[in-house]
């Protein structure tokens, strides 16, 4: 047996069982417990998106008035561009041993990293809610078709509650059970969706074309770009969460393998996306896509759609809620990971009921996806630029300073905030919203600046990159933040690193984490 095989066998023997409640919060994962591989990162991303929540996003290009070919093209563009933007975000977890929000403290300051926590919460609320909404609607639609139960707000509310509770149970057990759920969903839902080729073969019209008058924004390009941006919201939404899972991957894993797993995991989501595109043409014009699809499906496939809905709701809900519960416990240390997950789950359930039963689902999803894309992508760009100029060097101990009720260290900057990152992100997000066009809830005053085409993404990305790089040149960061090899491209200033000391004002909950620091070697570019 080779050395690699022996190491792999040892890792499997150390891997906790799926039924064990995860003990780690946002603390650094010890090297001995990093038993995951890039393949697991692929599975979680694909499994978490191989669901009805992604199918719903796939219906938007058709709902907005594109014909079949145009809708497929917009979907492919959105997935590929989003995957390319997302790829580097899986690099931080193995280097720091913690999630991306805490890792962002290296570039936003150990206190300023709360921004990443906010973005994580926004994304979790959106995708957890979407997953429970559409999965619950599919189950209600199937029950009405099969058992004649009828449709009512009460029935939908009960189904939402059951699905939401099951998701929280998996989240409480943690990473290993989540990984198992996603392994099942990768295979089962892919097979079931591909069976749709058989189920809808006689109903599908490859020449579907509602005509140019159907474009939601009045013209092809504005509607095409909006469709691609909505699709792109799915891969971008993983940006705040990749570190939740990649932190269990060994620190010496090659970056190319991590980025490849992320790109392929997102590319595989074309399965549910194109399922949504194709089936949306079958029920075009119907107010409730999920319910209508159940009614036109062959009876045998309507039963299978219940399985797809249930597994998908579990998978997307878990991947969304897990990371936010994890991170929320670090922002509010009085709560542990389990308590924080329960709190966020309860908050999300209220949001589900209000958003689904009171407001228009299409408008709500559109607005949340727009906010996620515009606010999260500049944050990701700043993180990526920071990774590159730092040569991939991070100190796992120093990113945890604030979480442990301490002050000082490499990433303390100005009272725990690196204003360079903040000053770059704030105008990028604001200007992006001014150019955004996600009707009817997000319609920026500059949305028609490019003839109705939504240019909010390139504007926010470009502004964040230019401002952040400019600040790194004009106001160089201290050399100690870059590690032994020094900075790449940008200058640095000579300064003494502030020592790490206990903060006497820290809460007892933060101070209690000082004795739970896992040993981890600082990592440099490989």
C-alpha positions as CSV (number, residue, x, y, z in Angstrom):
1,X,0.0,0.0,0.0
2,X,1.4,3.4,-1.0
3,X,2.0,6.2,1.4
4,X,-0.9,8.2,-0.1
5,X,-3.2,5.3,0.4
6,X,-2.1,4.8,4.0
7,X,-2.7,8.5,4.6
8,X,-6.1,8.3,3.0
9,X,-7.0,5.3,5.1
10,X,-5.9,7.1,8.3
11,X,-8.0,10.1,7.4
12,X,-11.1,7.9,6.9
13,X,-10.5,6.3,10.3
14,X,-10.3,9.8,11.9
15,X,-13.4,11.0,10.1
16,X,-16.3,11.5,12.6
17,X,-19.5,9.7,12.1
18,X,-22.4,11.5,10.4
19,X,-24.5,11.0,13.6
20,X,-22.0,12.8,15.8
21,X,-22.9,16.4,16.7
22,X,-20.1,18.6,15.4
23,X,-18.2,20.2,18.2
24,X,-16.4,23.0,16.2
25,X,-17.6,26.5,15.8
26,X,-15.5,29.1,13.9
27,X,-12.4,28.0,15.8
28,X,-9.4,26.7,13.8
29,X,-9.9,23.1,12.6
30,X,-6.9,21.0,13.8
31,X,-4.8,19.4,11.1
32,X,-5.7,15.9,12.4
33,X,-9.4,16.6,11.8
34,X,-9.0,17.9,8.2
35,X,-10.3,14.7,6.6
36,X,-12.1,16.1,3.6
37,X,-11.0,16.3,0.0
38,X,-11.7,18.6,-3.0
39,X,-14.2,16.0,-4.1
40,X,-16.2,16.7,-1.0
41,X,-16.1,20.4,-1.8
42,X,-17.5,19.5,-5.3
43,X,-20.3,17.3,-3.8
44,X,-21.4,19.9,-1.3
45,X,-21.7,22.7,-3.9
46,X,-23.4,20.5,-6.5
47,X,-25.6,18.8,-4.0
48,X,-26.5,22.1,-2.3
49,X,-27.6,23.5,-5.7
50,X,-29.0,20.3,-7.3
51,X,-32.5,21.3,-6.1
52,X,-35.8,23.0,-6.8
53,X,-34.3,26.2,-5.5
54,X,-31.9,26.3,-8.4
55,X,-34.6,25.0,-10.7
56,X,-36.7,28.1,-9.8
57,X,-33.8,30.4,-10.7
58,X,-33.6,28.5,-14.0
59,X,-37.2,29.4,-14.8
60,X,-36.5,33.2,-14.7
61,X,-35.0,33.6,-18.2
62,X,-38.2,32.1,-19.6
63,X,-40.5,34.0,-17.2
64,X,-38.7,37.2,-18.3
65,X,-39.7,36.6,-21.9
66,X,-36.6,34.9,-23.6
67,X,-37.2,32.1,-26.1
68,X,-35.7,28.7,-25.4
69,X,-32.3,29.2,-27.1
70,X,-31.9,32.7,-25.6
71,X,-32.8,31.3,-22.1
72,X,-30.3,28.5,-22.4
73,X,-27.6,30.9,-23.5
74,X,-28.3,33.3,-20.6
75,X,-28.2,30.4,-18.2
76,X,-24.9,29.1,-19.4
77,X,-23.3,32.6,-19.4
78,X,-24.6,33.2,-15.8
79,X,-23.3,29.9,-14.5
80,X,-19.9,30.1,-16.2
81,X,-19.2,33.7,-15.3
82,X,-20.4,33.2,-11.7
83,X,-18.2,30.0,-11.3
84,X,-15.2,31.9,-12.5
85,X,-15.8,34.7,-10.0
86,X,-16.4,32.1,-7.2
87,X,-13.4,29.8,-7.9
88,X,-10.8,31.5,-5.6
89,X,-13.1,31.7,-2.6
90,X,-12.4,28.0,-1.7
91,X,-8.7,28.8,-1.1
92,X,-9.2,30.6,2.3
93,X,-10.6,27.8,4.4
94,X,-7.6,25.4,4.1
95,X,-5.2,28.3,4.8
96,X,-6.9,29.6,7.9
97,X,-8.8,26.6,9.1
98,X,-12.0,28.7,9.6
99,X,-14.9,30.1,7.5
100,X,-14.6,32.9,4.9
101,X,-16.2,35.5,7.1
102,X,-13.5,35.1,9.8
103,X,-10.8,34.7,7.2
104,X,-11.9,38.1,5.7
105,X,-10.5,39.6,8.9
106,X,-7.1,39.5,7.2
107,X,-8.3,42.1,4.7
108,X,-11.1,43.9,6.5
109,X,-9.7,43.7,10.1
110,X,-10.7,41.2,12.7
111,X,-13.7,43.4,13.7
112,X,-14.4,44.6,10.2
113,X,-15.0,41.0,9.1
114,X,-18.5,41.3,10.5
115,X,-19.3,42.6,7.1
116,X,-18.8,39.1,5.8
117,X,-21.1,37.8,8.5
118,X,-23.8,40.2,7.3
119,X,-23.4,39.0,3.7
120,X,-23.6,35.4,4.9
121,X,-26.8,36.1,6.8
122,X,-28.4,37.8,3.8
123,X,-27.5,34.9,1.5
124,X,-28.7,32.3,4.0
125,X,-32.1,34.0,4.5
126,X,-32.6,34.1,0.7
127,X,-31.6,30.6,-0.2
128,X,-32.9,28.8,2.8
129,X,-36.2,30.5,2.3
130,X,-36.3,29.8,-1.5
131,X,-35.5,26.1,-0.8
132,X,-38.2,25.7,1.7
133,X,-40.7,27.7,-0.4
134,X,-40.3,25.8,-3.6
135,X,-39.9,22.4,-2.1
136,X,-42.9,22.9,0.1
137,X,-45.0,24.1,-2.8
138,X,-43.9,21.0,-4.8
139,X,-45.0,18.7,-2.0
140,X,-48.3,20.5,-1.7
141,X,-48.9,20.4,-5.4
142,X,-48.1,16.6,-5.6
143,X,-50.3,15.9,-2.6
144,X,-53.2,17.8,-4.2
145,X,-52.7,15.9,-7.4
146,X,-52.3,12.4,-5.8
147,X,-54.5,12.6,-2.8
148,X,-56.9,15.4,-3.5
149,X,-55.9,17.3,-0.3
150,X,-56.5,20.7,-1.9
151,X,-54.3,23.8,-1.6
152,X,-54.4,26.3,1.3
153,X,-52.1,28.6,3.1
154,X,-52.5,26.5,6.2
155,X,-51.3,23.3,4.5
156,X,-48.4,25.2,2.9
157,X,-47.4,26.6,6.3
158,X,-47.4,23.2,7.9
159,X,-45.3,21.7,5.1
160,X,-42.9,24.7,5.3
161,X,-42.6,24.1,9.1
162,X,-41.8,20.4,8.7
163,X,-39.2,20.9,6.0
164,X,-37.6,23.8,7.9
165,X,-37.4,21.7,11.1
166,X,-35.8,18.8,9.3
167,X,-33.2,21.1,7.9
168,X,-32.4,22.5,11.3
169,X,-31.9,18.9,12.7
170,X,-29.3,18.2,10.0
171,X,-27.6,21.6,10.7
172,X,-27.4,20.8,14.4
173,X,-25.5,17.6,13.7
174,X,-23.2,19.5,11.5
175,X,-20.7,19.1,8.7
176,X,-20.5,15.3,8.4
177,X,-24.3,14.7,8.2
178,X,-24.5,17.6,5.8
179,X,-21.9,16.0,3.6
180,X,-23.8,12.7,3.7
181,X,-27.0,14.4,2.6
182,X,-25.3,16.1,-0.3
183,X,-23.7,12.9,-1.4
184,X,-27.2,11.4,-1.7
185,X,-28.6,14.5,-3.4
186,X,-25.8,14.6,-6.0
187,X,-26.8,11.2,-7.4
188,X,-30.5,10.9,-6.6
189,X,-31.7,14.3,-7.9
190,X,-29.4,14.2,-10.9
191,X,-31.0,10.9,-11.9
192,X,-34.5,12.1,-11.2
193,X,-34.1,15.3,-13.2
194,X,-32.6,13.5,-16.2
195,X,-35.7,11.3,-16.1
196,X,-37.6,14.4,-16.9
197,X,-36.3,14.0,-20.5
198,X,-38.6,11.0,-20.7
199,X,-41.4,12.4,-18.7
200,X,-41.8,15.6,-20.7
201,X,-40.7,14.3,-24.1
202,X,-44.2,14.6,-25.7
203,X,-44.9,18.0,-24.1
204,X,-41.6,19.8,-24.8
205,X,-41.4,22.2,-27.7
206,X,-37.8,23.0,-28.7
207,X,-39.0,25.9,-30.9
208,X,-40.6,27.7,-27.9
209,X,-40.6,31.5,-28.7
210,X,-43.1,33.9,-27.0
211,X,-42.0,36.7,-29.4
212,X,-40.1,40.0,-29.0
213,X,-43.1,41.6,-27.3
214,X,-42.6,39.3,-24.3
215,X,-39.3,40.8,-23.2
216,X,-39.8,41.9,-19.6
217,X,-37.5,44.9,-19.9
218,X,-38.7,45.9,-23.4
219,X,-35.7,44.6,-25.4
220,X,-33.5,41.6,-25.8
221,X,-30.2,42.7,-24.3
222,X,-31.6,44.2,-21.1
223,X,-33.7,41.1,-20.5
224,X,-30.8,38.8,-21.4
225,X,-28.4,40.5,-19.0
226,X,-30.9,40.5,-16.2
227,X,-31.6,36.8,-16.7
228,X,-27.8,36.0,-16.7
229,X,-27.4,38.0,-13.5
230,X,-30.2,36.2,-11.7
231,X,-28.6,32.9,-12.7
232,X,-25.2,34.2,-11.6
233,X,-26.6,34.9,-8.2
234,X,-26.5,31.1,-7.4
235,X,-22.7,30.6,-7.8
236,X,-22.0,34.0,-6.2
237,X,-24.1,33.1,-3.2
238,X,-21.5,30.4,-2.3
239,X,-18.8,33.0,-1.9
240,X,-19.5,33.6,1.8
241,X,-19.9,29.8,2.5
242,X,-17.1,28.0,0.7
243,X,-14.8,28.3,3.7
244,X,-17.4,26.6,5.9
245,X,-16.6,23.4,4.1
246,X,-13.1,23.9,2.7
247,X,-11.7,24.4,6.2
248,X,-11.9,20.7,6.7
249,X,-9.5,20.2,3.7
250,X,-5.8,19.9,4.5
251,X,-3.8,23.1,4.3
252,X,-1.3,21.7,1.8
253,X,-3.9,20.9,-0.8
254,X,-3.0,22.4,-4.2
255,X,-5.0,25.6,-5.1
256,X,-5.6,24.3,-8.6
257,X,-7.5,21.3,-7.1
258,X,-9.6,23.5,-4.9
259,X,-10.5,25.9,-7.7
260,X,-11.2,23.1,-10.1
261,X,-13.6,21.4,-7.6
262,X,-15.4,24.7,-7.3
263,X,-15.7,25.4,-11.0
264,X,-16.8,21.9,-11.8
265,X,-19.3,21.9,-8.9
266,X,-20.9,25.0,-10.3
267,X,-20.8,23.8,-13.9
268,X,-22.7,20.7,-12.8
269,X,-25.5,22.9,-11.6
270,X,-26.5,23.3,-15.3
271,X,-28.5,20.1,-14.7
272,X,-31.1,21.8,-12.4
273,X,-30.8,25.1,-14.2
274,X,-31.6,23.6,-17.6
275,X,-34.3,21.5,-16.1
276,X,-35.9,24.8,-14.9
277,X,-35.5,26.4,-18.3
278,X,-37.0,23.5,-20.2
279,X,-39.9,22.9,-17.8
280,X,-40.7,26.6,-17.6
281,X,-41.7,26.5,-21.3
282,X,-44.3,23.9,-20.5
283,X,-46.2,26.0,-18.0
284,X,-45.4,29.5,-19.4
285,X,-48.0,32.0,-18.3
286,X,-49.0,30.1,-15.1
287,X,-48.8,32.1,-11.9
288,X,-47.4,29.2,-9.8
289,X,-44.6,27.4,-11.7
290,X,-44.2,24.5,-9.2
291,X,-47.9,23.8,-8.7
292,X,-48.5,24.0,-12.5
293,X,-45.6,21.7,-13.3
294,X,-46.9,19.0,-11.0
295,X,-50.3,19.2,-12.7
296,X,-48.9,18.7,-16.2
297,X,-46.5,15.9,-15.2
298,X,-47.2,12.3,-15.9
299,X,-48.5,10.7,-12.6
300,X,-45.4,8.6,-12.1
301,X,-43.1,11.6,-12.5
302,X,-45.3,13.7,-10.2
303,X,-44.5,11.2,-7.5
304,X,-40.8,11.4,-8.2
305,X,-40.9,15.2,-8.1
306,X,-42.0,14.8,-4.4
307,X,-38.7,13.0,-3.8
308,X,-36.7,15.7,-5.7
309,X,-38.5,18.4,-3.8
310,X,-37.8,16.8,-0.4
311,X,-34.2,16.0,-1.0
312,X,-33.5,19.3,-2.6
313,X,-35.1,21.3,0.2
314,X,-33.0,19.5,2.7
315,X,-29.8,20.0,0.7
316,X,-30.1,23.7,-0.1
317,X,-31.5,24.6,3.2
318,X,-28.7,22.8,5.1
319,X,-25.9,24.3,3.1
320,X,-27.3,27.8,3.5
321,X,-28.2,27.6,7.2
322,X,-25.2,25.8,8.4
323,X,-22.7,28.5,7.6
324,X,-24.8,31.3,9.0
325,X,-25.4,29.5,12.2
326,X,-21.7,28.9,12.4
327,X,-20.8,32.5,11.9
328,X,-23.6,34.0,13.9
329,X,-22.2,32.3,17.0
330,X,-19.0,34.2,16.6
331,X,-20.6,37.6,16.2
332,X,-22.9,36.9,19.2
333,X,-20.7,34.7,21.4
334,X,-23.4,34.1,24.0
335,X,-24.8,31.6,21.5
336,X,-23.0,28.4,20.5
337,X,-23.3,27.0,17.0
338,X,-26.4,25.0,17.8
339,X,-28.2,27.9,19.5
340,X,-27.3,30.3,16.7
341,X,-28.6,27.8,14.1
342,X,-31.9,27.5,16.0
343,X,-32.2,31.3,16.2
344,X,-31.5,31.9,12.5
345,X,-33.8,29.0,11.5
346,X,-36.7,30.5,13.5
347,X,-36.0,34.0,12.0
348,X,-35.9,32.5,8.5
349,X,-39.2,30.6,9.0
350,X,-40.9,33.9,9.9
351,X,-39.4,35.4,6.7
352,X,-40.6,32.4,4.7
353,X,-44.2,32.8,5.9
354,X,-44.3,36.6,5.3
355,X,-42.4,36.4,2.0
356,X,-44.4,33.5,0.5
357,X,-47.9,34.2,1.9
358,X,-47.9,38.0,2.0
359,X,-45.6,39.2,-0.8
360,X,-45.0,38.2,-4.4
361,X,-42.5,35.4,-4.5
362,X,-41.1,36.3,-7.9
363,X,-40.4,39.9,-6.8
364,X,-38.9,38.8,-3.5
365,X,-36.5,36.3,-5.0
366,X,-35.5,38.8,-7.7
367,X,-34.7,41.5,-5.2
368,X,-32.7,39.2,-2.8
369,X,-30.7,37.8,-5.7
370,X,-29.9,41.3,-6.9
371,X,-28.8,42.4,-3.4
372,X,-26.6,39.3,-3.0
373,X,-24.9,39.8,-6.4
374,X,-24.3,43.5,-6.0
375,X,-23.1,43.4,-2.3
376,X,-21.2,40.1,-2.3
377,X,-19.2,40.3,-5.5
378,X,-17.1,43.4,-4.6
379,X,-16.4,41.8,-1.2
380,X,-15.2,38.7,-3.0
381,X,-13.0,40.8,-5.3
382,X,-11.3,42.5,-2.4
383,X,-10.7,39.1,-0.8
384,X,-9.2,37.7,-4.0
385,X,-6.9,40.7,-4.6
386,X,-5.9,40.5,-0.9
387,X,-5.1,36.8,-1.3
388,X,-2.9,37.5,-4.4
389,X,-0.9,40.4,-2.9
390,X,-0.4,38.5,0.3
391,X,0.9,35.5,-1.7
392,X,-1.7,33.3,0.0
393,X,-0.2,33.9,3.4
394,X,-2.5,33.9,6.5
395,X,-2.0,33.5,10.2
396,X,-4.8,31.2,11.6
397,X,-4.1,32.4,15.1
398,X,-4.4,36.1,14.3
399,X,-7.7,35.9,12.4
400,X,-9.2,34.5,15.6
401,X,-8.1,37.4,17.9
402,X,-11.4,39.2,18.1
403,X,-13.4,35.9,18.5
404,X,-11.3,35.2,21.6
405,X,-11.7,38.6,23.3
406,X,-8.2,39.8,22.4
407,X,-6.7,42.8,20.7
408,X,-3.6,43.2,18.5
409,X,-1.9,40.9,16.0
410,X,-1.3,41.0,12.3
411,X,-4.9,42.0,11.4
412,X,-5.7,44.5,14.0
413,X,-5.0,47.5,11.8
414,X,-7.0,50.5,13.2
415,X,-9.0,49.3,16.2
416,X,-9.7,46.0,14.5
417,X,-10.8,47.5,11.2
418,X,-8.8,47.7,7.9
419,X,-10.4,50.8,6.5
420,X,-8.8,50.1,3.1
421,X,-11.1,47.1,2.5
422,X,-14.1,49.0,3.9
423,X,-13.5,52.1,1.9
424,X,-13.3,50.0,-1.3
425,X,-16.4,47.9,-0.6
426,X,-18.9,50.6,0.6
427,X,-18.9,52.8,-2.6
428,X,-18.7,49.7,-4.8
429,X,-21.9,48.3,-3.2
430,X,-23.7,51.7,-3.2
431,X,-22.8,52.5,-6.8
432,X,-23.8,49.0,-7.9
433,X,-27.2,49.5,-6.4
434,X,-27.6,52.8,-8.2
435,X,-27.1,51.0,-11.5
436,X,-29.1,47.9,-10.6
437,X,-32.3,46.9,-12.4
438,X,-34.0,44.0,-10.6
439,X,-37.6,45.1,-10.9
440,X,-39.9,45.9,-9.2
441,X,-38.1,46.1,-5.8
442,X,-34.6,47.2,-6.9
443,X,-34.6,49.8,-9.6
444,X,-31.6,52.2,-9.3
445,X,-31.8,55.7,-10.6
446,X,-29.0,55.0,-13.1
447,X,-30.4,51.7,-14.4
448,X,-31.0,53.1,-17.9
449,X,-27.4,54.5,-18.2
450,X,-26.5,51.8,-20.7
451,X,-29.7,51.7,-22.6
452,X,-31.6,49.6,-20.1
453,X,-28.8,47.0,-19.8
454,X,-27.9,46.2,-16.2
455,X,-24.3,47.1,-15.8
456,X,-24.3,47.0,-12.0
457,X,-22.0,44.0,-11.7
458,X,-19.1,45.3,-13.9
459,X,-19.4,48.7,-12.3
460,X,-19.3,47.3,-8.7
461,X,-16.5,44.8,-9.4
462,X,-14.4,47.3,-11.3
463,X,-14.9,50.1,-8.7
464,X,-14.0,47.7,-5.8
465,X,-10.8,46.5,-7.6
466,X,-9.6,50.0,-8.6
467,X,-10.3,51.6,-5.3
468,X,-8.8,48.8,-3.2
469,X,-5.6,48.5,-5.3
470,X,-5.3,52.3,-5.3
471,X,-5.5,52.4,-1.6
472,X,-2.9,49.6,-1.2
473,X,-0.5,51.7,-3.2
474,X,-1.3,55.1,-1.7
475,X,-1.7,53.8,1.9
476,X,0.5,50.7,2.1
477,X,-0.3,48.0,4.6
478,X,2.3,47.1,7.3
479,X,4.9,44.5,6.1
480,X,4.1,42.1,8.9
481,X,0.6,41.5,7.4
482,X,2.3,39.9,4.3
483,X,4.4,37.2,5.9
484,X,8.0,36.4,5.4
485,X,8.1,36.7,1.6
486,X,6.7,40.2,1.6
487,X,4.0,41.7,-0.6
488,X,3.4,40.9,-4.3
489,X,3.2,44.0,-6.6
490,X,2.1,46.5,-3.9
491,X,4.4,48.4,-1.4
492,X,4.4,47.9,2.3
493,X,5.4,50.1,5.3
494,X,7.7,49.1,8.1
495,X,6.0,48.9,11.5
496,X,6.0,46.9,14.6
497,X,3.2,44.4,14.9
498,X,1.0,45.2,17.9
499,X,1.2,42.4,20.5
500,X,-1.8,40.2,21.1
501,X,-3.2,40.9,24.6
502,X,-6.4,40.0,26.4
503,X,-9.1,42.6,26.2
504,X,-10.3,43.3,29.7
505,X,-13.7,44.5,28.3
506,X,-14.3,41.2,26.4
507,X,-17.4,39.2,27.4
508,X,-16.9,36.0,29.4
509,X,-18.1,34.1,26.4
510,X,-15.4,35.5,24.1
511,X,-12.8,35.1,26.8
512,X,-13.8,31.5,27.3
513,X,-12.7,30.7,23.8
514,X,-9.1,31.5,24.6
515,X,-8.4,28.0,25.8
516,X,-9.8,26.4,22.7
517,X,-7.3,27.5,20.1
518,X,-6.3,24.6,17.9
519,X,-2.6,24.5,16.9
520,X,-2.1,25.3,13.2
521,X,0.9,26.3,11.2
522,X,0.9,29.6,9.4
523,X,0.6,29.0,5.7
524,X,2.5,30.6,2.8
525,X,2.1,30.4,-0.9
526,X,2.7,27.0,-2.4
